[in-house]
Each structure stands twice: as C-alpha cells, then as structure tokens.
C-alpha cells in the first residue's frame, strides 16, 4: 500500500526542475564556450588542414623539380664573393 506524501512529491518536483535547470545551464555554458573559442580561433588566422596538405604537396613537387634541375644543370665552380 502506497501513501501520498505532499512533502516528498514537492521535493521530487523541485529536484526534477533543478536538474532540468542545471542541464540547460550546462548547454548554455557549452554554447558560450564554443562561441568564444570560435572567435579566438578566427583571430589567430589559422589554416585549415586541407589547405595545409595542399601546400605541403606543392612544396614536395617543387623540391623534386629543383632537385631535377640541379641534376640536369652542368656543374659550375662556386663563385667567390666580390671583394671591395
């Protein structure tokens, strides 16, 4: 046999409301932190990963091209710096 206790019912309702409020506050704090982090990252002018990978690939191709040009060029003696 169950009995209804108004005090316990009220405590359960308040606890339930407090948990909902805490969850909402947590979501709000998370959104505010995310917004601040996005602003901070935008100020740093960072490069996206795909852009970095493209530049790395281009650099590797240019290094290969320079190596091929150096191999194809006739060997020249090193120049001496001009003295005054």
C-alpha positions as CSV (number, residue, x, y, z in Angstrom):
1,X,0.0,0.0,0.0
2,X,1.4,3.4,-1.1
3,X,0.8,6.6,0.7
4,X,1.0,10.0,-0.9
5,X,3.2,12.4,1.0
6,X,2.9,16.0,-0.3
7,X,6.3,17.0,1.0
8,X,8.1,14.2,-0.8
9,X,6.1,15.0,-4.0
10,X,7.1,18.6,-3.8
11,X,10.7,17.7,-3.2
12,X,10.7,15.4,-6.2
13,X,9.2,18.1,-8.4
14,X,11.8,20.7,-7.2
15,X,14.6,18.2,-7.7
16,X,13.4,17.4,-11.2
17,X,13.1,21.2,-12.0
18,X,16.6,21.8,-10.6
19,X,18.1,19.0,-12.8
20,X,16.4,20.5,-15.9
21,X,17.8,23.9,-15.0
22,X,21.3,22.5,-14.4
23,X,21.2,20.7,-17.8
24,X,20.0,23.9,-19.5
25,X,22.7,25.9,-17.8
26,X,25.3,23.3,-18.9
27,X,24.2,23.5,-22.5
28,X,24.2,27.3,-22.4
29,X,27.8,27.3,-20.9
30,X,28.9,24.9,-23.6
31,X,27.5,27.1,-26.3
32,X,29.1,30.2,-24.9
33,X,32.5,28.5,-24.6
34,X,32.2,27.2,-28.2
35,X,31.3,30.7,-29.4
36,X,34.3,32.2,-27.6
37,X,36.6,29.5,-28.8
38,X,35.4,30.1,-32.4
39,X,36.1,33.8,-32.1
40,X,39.6,33.2,-30.6
41,X,40.5,30.8,-33.4
42,X,39.2,33.2,-36.0
43,X,41.5,35.9,-34.5
44,X,44.5,33.6,-34.8
45,X,44.0,33.3,-38.6
46,X,44.7,29.6,-38.6
47,X,44.9,27.5,-41.7
48,X,42.6,24.6,-42.4
49,X,44.0,21.1,-42.6
50,X,43.1,20.6,-46.3
51,X,44.9,23.9,-47.2
52,X,48.0,22.8,-45.3
53,X,48.1,19.4,-47.0
54,X,47.8,21.1,-50.4
55,X,50.7,23.5,-49.7
56,X,52.8,20.5,-48.4
57,X,52.1,18.6,-51.7
58,X,53.0,21.6,-53.7
59,X,56.2,22.1,-51.7
60,X,57.2,18.4,-52.3
61,X,56.6,18.8,-56.0
62,X,58.7,22.0,-56.1
63,X,61.6,20.3,-54.2
64,X,61.5,17.4,-56.7
65,X,61.6,19.9,-59.6
66,X,64.6,21.8,-58.0
67,X,66.4,18.5,-57.5
68,X,65.8,17.5,-61.1
69,X,67.0,20.9,-62.4
70,X,70.1,20.8,-60.2
71,X,70.9,17.3,-61.6
72,X,70.4,18.4,-65.2
73,X,72.4,21.7,-64.8
74,X,76.1,21.4,-65.7
75,X,78.4,21.6,-62.7
76,X,79.8,25.1,-62.3
77,X,82.5,26.1,-59.9
78,X,81.3,28.0,-56.9
79,X,81.6,31.8,-57.3
80,X,83.7,33.7,-54.9
81,X,82.1,36.7,-53.3
82,X,83.1,40.0,-54.8
83,X,85.6,41.8,-52.6
84,X,85.7,45.6,-52.3
